[in-house]
Amino acid sequence: MTKSKLVMVGNGMAGVRALEELLKIAPDGHDITVFGAEPHPNYNRIMLSPVLAGEQTLDDIVLNPLQWYADHGITLHLNKRVVDVDRQRRVVVADDGTEAPYDRLLIATGSNPFVLPVPGKDLEGVMAYRDIADTQCMIDTARTHRHAVVIGGGLLGLEAANGLMQRGMQVTVVHIAPWLLERQLDRHAATLLQRSLEARGLTFRIGAQTQALIGNAAGRVERVLFHDGTEALADLVVMAAGVRPNTTLAEHIGLHCQRGIVVNDTLQTVTDPRVYAVGECAAHRGIAYGLVAPLYEQGQVLANHLAGIGTARYTGSQVSTKLKVTGIDLFSAGEFMGGEGCEEIVLSDPIAGVYKKLVVRNDRLIGACLYGDTADGGDLFRLIRDEAPLGALRHRLAFGLPEPEPRAVPSTDLTPVLQAA
C-alpha cells in the first residue's frame, strides 16, 4: 500500500507531539517530511528560562534528538524556512529551493514575539526572547554587560528577568499594566509576587510606558526613555511584551487567518481540508492558545484524523498557569477575577506569604488564584474543568482537599474490578 505523504512546516513542541501521537496509532501509515527553521531538533521551548538561569543546559531540553527522526523514517530539513506552498500541485518549497510533495500538509509555525514599534528598536542589544539563539545571546551578553531592561511583566518577561539576574545583571522590569501578570493574578497576589522578586534584587517600573530606546555612538542601546521623561540604564533590552501567531506563510498561500490560522474541530483549515494547523499559529473558535497543555490536546485530535479514525473532536481547553522561577509558587485557572453572581473564598497569611482566592458560582468552582501554597492546584483545576458541584467540599476548598478514598477490592475475585477499570 502506498503511504500517504505528510509534510509538516515547523519543528516545535505542538507539531512534533502530533507526530508522536500519530506514530503511536498509525506507525506505518505516512511518509513524513519535516521542515524546521532552526538548526536544532525539537526542544522544550518552555524550559529556555531554566537554561537562561543556569539551572539546565541546552542539551537537557532536547525532546526528540536527531536519532528519533531517523528511527521513525522522518525526513528532516533543519535550518530551512518554507516560503511557499503550491496548493494545486501540493508541493512545499523552502528558501533554499528544497521541495516536498504532500497529500496532507500540517502547518505548525508557532508564534512571533511582538516588538514594540518605538524609536531605537533596531539598535544592537535590543532583542526578543523566543528561541535557543535568543537565549544564547542573552547568556553571552550577561558575561560582558551589566544593565538589562525587560519590557513586559508577563510570564516570559519575569522568567527572562530572573534568568538575567541569576547571570549577574542588574535588571529592571518595565510593565505598562497596573500590576504584574495581570492576566494570571489578581492585584493582591501580584503584590506578593513583586515583593518577593524585589527581595531577590529585581527592580520594577509598573505602569511605565516606553517612549524610545537611546543608543551610544557605536549603535548599541544604552538607555530606555519613558513617557514621563525618566530613564533607565540598559546595555540589553529584552522585548517580552507578548506574541502573535505566525501566519505569514498561511496568509501568503491564501488560507483564512483571523487571530491565527482558522481551523475547525478536527484542526483542518477552513480554507483547504488537506491543510491542517496546530499550536500557537492556529485559531480555534477564535482562540489561539499559547500554553502547552491545549496544544498537546490539539495534537491528539489531529493525529486521530490523520490516522483515518476520524472520531475525535477538539472543542477547546481549560488552561492553568504556573511561573518557572525557582522558589516562587503561583497557580491560577479559570475566572479567578470573579464578578457579578460570584462568591469569593479568600485565605490570606501575609507573614507566611500565602494567599488563596477561590471563586464560586452556583455551587461550582469557576476560578482559583494561589500564591505561596499551590499544592492543591491540580485538584482545584480538575474541579474547574469538570464543573462538578462542590456540595460539602465547599467549606474545605481553602484548606486542602481530602484524599480520595481507595476502592475496596474483594480479595477473592478481581474480575468485576478489572472489568470496571
C-alpha positions as CSV (number, residue, x, y, z in Angstrom):
1,M,0.0,0.0,0.0
2,T,1.3,3.5,-0.9
3,K,2.0,5.6,2.1
4,S,0.3,9.0,2.4
5,K,2.8,11.9,2.2
6,L,2.6,14.1,5.2
7,V,4.7,17.3,5.3
8,M,5.0,19.4,8.4
9,V,6.1,23.0,8.4
10,G,7.6,23.8,11.8
11,N,9.5,21.6,14.2
12,G,8.2,22.8,17.6
13,M,6.5,21.2,20.5
14,A,2.9,21.2,19.2
15,G,3.7,19.8,15.8
16,V,6.1,17.1,16.9
17,R,3.7,16.0,19.7
18,A,1.1,15.5,17.0
19,L,3.6,13.3,15.1
20,E,4.3,11.3,18.2
21,E,0.6,10.6,18.7
22,L,0.2,9.7,15.0
23,L,3.1,7.3,15.2
24,K,1.5,5.5,18.2
25,I,-1.7,4.8,16.4
26,A,-0.6,4.5,12.7
27,P,3.2,3.9,12.8
28,D,3.4,2.8,9.1
29,G,0.7,5.0,7.5
30,H,2.7,8.0,6.4
31,D,5.8,9.1,4.7
32,I,6.7,12.1,6.9
33,T,8.8,15.2,6.0
34,V,9.5,18.0,8.5
35,F,10.9,21.4,7.8
36,G,12.4,23.3,10.8
37,A,13.5,26.9,10.5
38,E,16.0,26.5,13.4
39,P,19.2,24.4,13.2
40,H,18.1,22.3,16.2
41,P,15.9,19.2,16.6
42,N,12.7,19.5,18.6
43,Y,13.3,21.0,22.1
44,N,11.3,22.1,25.1
45,R,10.8,25.8,24.5
46,I,9.2,26.4,27.9
47,M,12.4,25.3,29.6
48,L,14.5,28.0,28.0
49,S,14.1,30.1,31.2
50,P,15.9,27.5,33.4
51,V,18.6,27.4,30.7
52,L,19.0,31.2,30.9
53,A,19.1,31.0,34.7
54,G,21.9,28.4,34.5
55,E,19.7,25.6,36.0
56,Q,19.7,23.4,32.9
57,T,21.8,23.2,29.7
58,L,20.5,23.3,26.1
59,D,21.2,19.6,25.8
60,D,18.9,19.0,28.7
61,I,15.9,20.4,27.0
62,V,16.1,18.5,23.7
63,L,12.8,16.4,23.4
64,N,13.5,14.5,20.2
65,P,17.1,14.0,19.2
66,L,18.1,13.6,15.6
67,Q,18.2,9.8,16.0
68,W,14.4,9.8,16.9
69,Y,13.6,11.2,13.4
70,A,15.9,8.7,11.8
71,D,14.4,5.8,13.8
72,H,10.9,6.7,12.6
73,G,11.9,7.3,8.9
74,I,11.2,11.0,9.1
75,T,12.9,13.2,6.5
76,L,14.1,16.2,8.5
77,H,15.2,19.5,6.9
78,L,16.7,21.7,9.6
79,N,17.6,25.4,9.1
80,K,15.2,25.6,6.2
81,R,12.3,28.1,6.2
82,V,9.3,27.2,4.0
83,V,8.5,30.2,1.8
84,D,5.8,28.9,-0.5
85,V,3.2,26.2,-1.0
86,D,1.6,25.3,-4.3
87,R,-1.8,24.1,-3.1
88,Q,-2.9,23.0,-6.6
89,R,0.2,20.8,-7.2
90,R,0.5,20.1,-3.4
91,V,4.2,21.0,-3.2
92,V,6.1,22.7,-0.3
93,V,9.0,25.0,-1.2
94,A,11.8,26.0,1.2
95,D,14.0,29.1,1.0
96,D,16.9,27.1,-0.4
97,G,14.8,25.6,-3.2
98,T,14.1,22.3,-1.5
99,E,10.7,20.9,-2.5
100,A,8.5,18.2,-0.9
101,P,5.2,16.9,-2.3
102,Y,2.3,16.2,0.1
103,D,-1.1,14.6,0.4
104,R,-1.6,16.3,3.8
105,L,0.1,19.4,5.0
106,L,0.5,20.4,8.6
107,I,1.4,24.0,9.5
108,A,2.9,24.3,12.9
109,T,4.8,27.6,12.7
110,G,4.1,28.8,16.2
111,S,4.2,32.5,17.1
112,N,6.4,35.5,16.7
113,P,7.4,37.9,19.5
114,F,5.8,41.3,19.5
115,V,8.4,44.1,19.2
116,L,7.4,47.5,20.4
117,P,7.3,49.9,17.5
118,V,9.5,52.5,19.3
119,P,12.5,54.5,18.1
120,G,15.7,52.6,18.7
121,K,14.1,49.1,18.4
122,D,16.8,48.1,15.8
123,L,19.7,49.1,17.9
124,E,22.3,46.5,18.8
125,G,21.4,44.9,22.2
126,V,17.7,45.0,21.6
127,M,16.1,41.6,21.2
128,A,13.1,39.4,21.7
129,Y,13.1,36.2,23.7
130,R,11.8,33.3,21.8
131,D,14.3,30.5,20.9
132,I,17.7,29.0,21.6
133,A,19.5,31.6,19.7
134,D,17.9,34.4,21.8
135,T,18.7,32.5,25.0
136,Q,22.4,32.1,24.0
137,C,22.7,35.7,23.0
138,M,21.4,36.8,26.4
139,I,23.8,34.4,28.2
140,D,26.7,35.8,26.2
141,T,25.6,39.4,26.8
142,A,25.4,38.9,30.6
143,R,29.1,38.0,30.6
144,T,30.2,41.4,29.3
145,H,27.4,43.8,30.2
146,R,25.8,44.9,33.4
147,H,22.4,46.6,32.9
148,A,19.3,45.0,31.4
149,V,15.8,46.2,30.9
150,V,13.0,43.6,30.3
151,I,9.9,45.2,28.7
152,G,6.9,43.1,29.8
153,G,5.9,41.8,33.2
154,G,4.1,38.7,32.0
155,L,5.3,35.1,32.5
156,L,8.0,35.2,29.9
157,G,9.3,38.6,31.0
158,L,9.6,37.7,34.6
159,E,11.4,34.4,33.7
160,A,13.8,36.3,31.5
161,A,14.4,38.9,34.2
162,N,15.1,36.3,36.8
163,G,17.4,34.4,34.5
164,L,19.4,37.6,33.6
165,M,19.7,38.4,37.3
166,Q,21.0,34.9,38.0
167,R,23.6,35.6,35.4
168,G,24.7,38.7,37.4
169,M,23.0,41.6,35.6
170,Q,21.1,44.4,37.2
171,V,17.6,44.1,35.8
172,T,14.7,46.4,35.6
173,V,11.3,45.1,34.5
174,V,9.0,47.6,32.8
175,H,5.3,46.8,32.8
176,I,2.6,49.1,31.5
177,A,-0.3,47.4,33.3
178,P,-1.3,48.2,36.9
179,W,0.3,45.0,38.2
180,L,2.4,42.1,37.2
181,L,0.9,39.1,35.4
182,E,-2.5,40.9,35.1
183,R,-3.9,38.0,33.1
184,Q,-2.8,35.4,35.6
185,L,-3.1,37.0,39.0
186,D,-5.2,39.5,40.9
187,R,-3.7,42.6,42.4
188,H,-3.1,41.1,45.8
189,A,-1.3,38.0,44.6
190,A,0.7,40.2,42.1
191,T,1.8,42.5,45.0
192,L,3.1,39.5,46.9
193,L,5.0,38.3,43.8
194,Q,6.5,41.7,43.2
195,R,7.7,42.0,46.8
196,S,9.3,38.6,46.6
197,L,11.1,39.4,43.3
198,E,12.2,42.8,44.7
199,A,13.7,41.0,47.7
200,R,15.8,38.9,45.2
201,G,17.1,42.1,43.6
202,L,14.8,42.9,40.6
203,T,13.7,46.5,40.1
204,F,10.2,47.3,38.7
205,R,8.7,50.2,36.8
206,I,4.9,49.4,37.0
207,G,2.7,51.5,34.8
208,A,5.6,52.9,32.9
209,Q,5.4,53.4,29.1
210,T,8.4,53.1,26.9
211,Q,8.9,56.1,24.6
212,A,12.3,55.4,22.9
213,L,15.5,53.4,23.2
214,I,18.6,55.5,23.1
215,G,21.9,54.2,21.7
216,N,25.5,55.2,22.0
217,A,27.9,56.3,19.3
218,A,28.7,52.7,18.4
219,G,25.0,51.9,17.8
220,R,24.3,49.9,20.9
221,V,21.4,50.6,23.2
222,E,22.4,52.3,26.5
223,R,19.2,53.8,27.9
224,V,15.4,53.4,27.9
225,L,13.4,56.6,27.8
226,F,9.9,56.6,29.4
227,H,7.0,58.9,28.6
228,D,7.3,60.7,32.0
229,G,10.8,61.8,31.0
230,T,12.7,59.4,33.3
231,E,15.3,56.9,32.1
232,A,16.8,53.5,32.9
233,L,20.3,52.3,32.0
234,A,20.2,49.4,29.6
235,D,23.1,47.5,27.8
236,L,20.5,44.9,26.9
237,V,16.8,45.4,26.2
238,V,14.6,42.3,26.0
239,M,11.2,42.6,24.5
240,A,8.7,40.2,26.2
241,A,5.5,42.1,25.5
242,G,3.6,39.2,24.1
243,V,3.5,37.1,20.9
244,R,1.5,37.0,17.7
245,P,0.5,33.8,15.8
246,N,2.9,33.2,12.9
247,T,0.6,33.3,10.0
248,T,3.0,34.7,7.4
249,L,3.1,31.6,5.3
250,A,-0.6,30.8,5.7
251,E,-1.6,34.3,4.5
252,H,0.8,34.1,1.6
253,I,-0.8,30.9,0.3
254,G,-4.3,32.1,0.7
255,L,-5.5,30.5,4.0
256,H,-8.1,32.3,6.0
257,C,-6.5,33.9,9.1
258,Q,-8.1,35.7,11.9
259,R,-6.2,35.8,15.2
260,G,-4.3,32.8,13.8
261,I,-4.9,30.2,11.0
262,V,-8.6,29.5,11.3
263,V,-9.3,25.7,11.9
264,N,-12.3,23.6,12.7
265,D,-12.8,21.0,15.4
266,T,-10.6,18.5,13.5
267,L,-7.8,21.1,13.1
268,Q,-8.4,21.3,9.4
269,T,-8.1,24.8,8.0
270,V,-11.4,26.1,6.9
271,T,-9.9,27.1,3.5
272,D,-8.4,23.8,2.5
273,P,-9.3,20.4,4.1
274,R,-5.9,18.9,3.0
275,V,-4.1,21.5,5.1
276,Y,-4.1,21.4,8.9
277,A,-2.8,23.8,11.6
278,V,-1.8,23.1,15.2
279,G,-0.3,25.0,18.1
280,E,0.1,28.7,18.6
281,C,-0.4,29.6,14.9
282,A,-3.9,28.0,14.9
283,A,-7.1,29.9,15.9
284,H,-9.8,27.5,17.1
285,R,-13.2,29.1,17.8
286,G,-11.5,32.5,17.9
287,I,-8.8,31.4,20.4
288,A,-5.1,30.9,19.7
289,Y,-3.7,29.0,22.7
290,G,-0.2,29.7,23.9
291,L,0.2,27.1,26.6
292,V,1.4,23.6,26.2
293,A,-1.5,21.5,27.6
294,P,-4.1,22.7,25.0
295,L,-1.6,22.3,22.2
296,Y,-1.0,18.7,23.1
297,E,-4.7,18.1,23.3
298,Q,-5.0,19.5,19.7
299,G,-2.2,17.1,18.7
300,Q,-4.1,14.1,19.9
301,V,-7.2,15.1,17.9
302,L,-5.1,15.9,14.8
303,A,-3.4,12.5,15.0
304,N,-6.7,10.8,15.2
305,H,-7.8,12.3,11.9
306,L,-4.6,11.9,10.1
307,A,-4.7,8.2,11.0
308,G,-8.1,7.9,9.4
309,I,-10.0,7.2,12.6
310,G,-11.9,10.5,12.5
311,T,-13.8,10.2,15.7
312,A,-12.1,12.9,17.9
313,R,-13.1,16.5,18.1
314,Y,-11.3,19.4,19.7
315,T,-13.7,21.7,21.5
316,G,-11.4,24.0,23.3
317,S,-9.3,23.8,26.5
318,Q,-9.4,25.0,30.1
319,V,-6.0,26.3,31.0
320,S,-3.9,27.0,34.1
321,T,-0.8,29.0,34.7
322,K,2.4,28.4,36.7
323,L,5.6,30.6,36.9
324,K,9.0,28.9,36.3
325,V,11.0,30.9,38.9
326,T,12.8,28.7,41.5
327,G,11.3,29.2,45.0
328,I,8.2,31.0,43.9
329,D,4.9,29.1,43.7
330,L,1.9,30.5,42.0
331,F,-1.1,29.0,40.2
332,S,-4.2,30.4,38.5
333,A,-7.0,29.0,36.5
334,G,-10.5,29.8,35.3
335,E,-12.4,33.0,36.1
336,F,-10.2,34.0,39.1
337,M,-11.1,37.7,39.0
338,G,-14.7,36.8,39.9
339,G,-17.5,39.2,39.0
340,E,-21.3,39.5,39.2
341,G,-23.0,36.5,40.7
342,C,-19.8,35.1,42.2
343,E,-18.7,34.3,45.7
344,E,-15.0,34.6,46.8
345,I,-13.4,32.4,49.3
346,V,-10.2,34.1,50.4
347,L,-7.4,32.9,52.7
348,S,-4.6,35.4,53.3
349,D,-1.5,34.9,55.5
350,P,0.9,37.7,54.7
351,I,3.6,36.6,57.2
352,A,3.8,33.1,55.7
353,G,3.4,34.6,52.2
354,V,0.3,32.5,51.4
355,Y,-2.7,33.8,49.5
356,K,-5.6,31.8,48.2
357,K,-8.6,33.1,46.3
358,L,-11.3,30.7,45.1
359,V,-14.3,31.9,43.0
360,V,-17.6,30.0,43.2
361,R,-20.7,30.4,41.2
362,N,-23.8,28.3,41.6
363,D,-22.0,25.8,43.8
364,R,-19.3,25.3,41.3
365,L,-15.7,26.3,41.4
366,I,-15.0,28.6,38.4
367,G,-11.6,30.1,39.2
368,A,-8.6,29.9,41.5
369,C,-5.6,32.1,42.3
370,L,-2.9,30.7,44.6
371,Y,0.3,32.2,45.8
372,G,2.8,30.6,48.1
373,D,0.9,27.3,48.5
374,T,-0.1,25.7,45.3
375,A,-0.2,22.0,46.5
376,D,-3.9,21.8,45.7
377,G,-3.6,23.5,42.3
378,G,-4.1,20.2,40.3
379,D,-7.2,19.2,42.3
380,L,-8.7,22.7,42.0
381,F,-8.1,22.7,38.3
382,R,-9.9,19.4,37.9
383,L,-12.9,20.8,39.8
384,I,-13.0,23.9,37.5
385,R,-12.6,21.8,34.4
386,D,-15.2,19.2,35.4
387,E,-17.7,21.8,36.6
388,A,-18.6,19.5,39.4
389,P,-21.0,20.6,42.2
390,L,-19.0,21.3,45.3
391,G,-21.5,20.3,48.0
392,A,-19.7,19.5,51.3
393,L,-16.3,20.3,49.7
394,R,-17.0,24.0,49.6
395,H,-16.0,24.6,53.2
396,R,-12.7,22.8,52.7
397,L,-11.5,24.4,49.5
398,A,-9.1,26.9,51.0
399,F,-7.6,24.4,53.5
400,G,-6.8,21.4,51.2
401,L,-9.0,18.8,49.6
402,P,-9.3,15.3,51.1
403,E,-7.5,12.4,49.6
404,P,-9.9,10.2,47.6
405,E,-10.9,7.1,49.4
406,P,-9.4,3.9,47.9
407,R,-11.9,1.5,46.5
408,A,-12.4,-1.7,48.4
409,V,-11.2,-4.7,46.3
410,P,-12.5,-8.1,47.3
411,S,-9.6,-10.5,47.9
412,T,-11.4,-13.5,46.4
413,D,-12.5,-12.2,42.9
414,L,-10.9,-9.4,41.0
415,T,-12.9,-9.9,37.8
416,P,-15.6,-7.2,38.4
417,V,-12.9,-4.6,39.3
418,L,-10.9,-5.4,36.2
419,Q,-14.0,-5.1,34.0
420,A,-14.9,-1.7,35.6
421,A,-11.4,-0.4,35.0
